[in-house]
Each structure stands twice: as structure tokens, then as C-alpha cells.
Amino acid sequence: MHGHADDQPDLRSFTAGPRRDHDAVVNGLTMTYSSGVVEGHVNRIKMIKRQMYGRANLDLLRKRIRLA
């Protein structure tokens, strides 16, 4: 059975990430608080930035983010 893992290097590479970050994965799955609110704000800012790409300068972008 050990030979099957050698046939799937992409799968082995994928599973290596969570193994390296084991503590972070466990904390993310067990802690009661989350960064959802922050992620929501980041998502909103990125959406505004995409809408205004090439249309306005940084000052106008900053004003729109503050008012949104």
C-alpha cells in the first residue's frame, strides 16, 4: 500500500501543508472566535477597489471606503 502515495505526489504535497501548520489548523477548528468580521471588511474593500480600478485616484478610493 505504501507505493500508492508515491503515485500521487500532488496529494502528498497537499497534505503536507496542514501537517506543517498542525497547531494553526487545530486552533482554527476548535477556538470559539473567528476573524470573519475582519475578512468581511477586507472583502468589501477589495470589491470597491475592483470597481474603481483605473477610474479614480487614491484619495477618492479612500473616501469611498470610509463612506461605504
N, C-alpha and C positions, 0 to 999 in steps of 0.2 A: 504493500500500500504506500510505502514511503515514496516510491517512484512517481506517483500521481502529482505530488506537489512540485516536482521538478518539471512536469509538463505544463504547469500553469504559472509562469513567472509573474504575470500581471496580478494574479490573485495573491501570490505571496507578497508582492510589493504593496498591494492594497492593505493587507492585514498587518504589515509591519508598522504602518503609521499609528493605529490605535495601540499597538503594543508599546511603542516608544512613548506615547502620551497616556499611558495607563492611568496615572493619577488624575489627569485632567478629564479623561473620559468618565472615570468613576465619579468625580465631583460633579460633572455636568449632569449625570443621570440621577444623583442622589440628593443634591442640595435643593432647598426649597425656593431659593431666589433665582432670578434669571436676568439676563441683560436684554430682554425683549423690548422694553421701553426705549432703551438706547438704540437698539437695532432699528426700531420703527422710525426714530428721528433721522438716523443715517440714511435709511431708505427714502424718506421724504426729501431730504436734501439732495440726494443723488437724482431723484426724479426731477426736481426743479432745475438742477444743473443740466440734465439732458435736454429739458425743454428749452433752455435758454442758450444752448451751445451755439456760438457764432453770432448771437443776436445782441448781446449786451456786454458791458464791461463788469469788472468785479464789484464795483460799488453798487450797481443795480442788482446784481445777484445777491449781495449781502443784504440789501433792503428787502428783497423778496423773501429771502429765507426767514428774516426776523418777523415779517408780517404774516407769513403762512402758518 
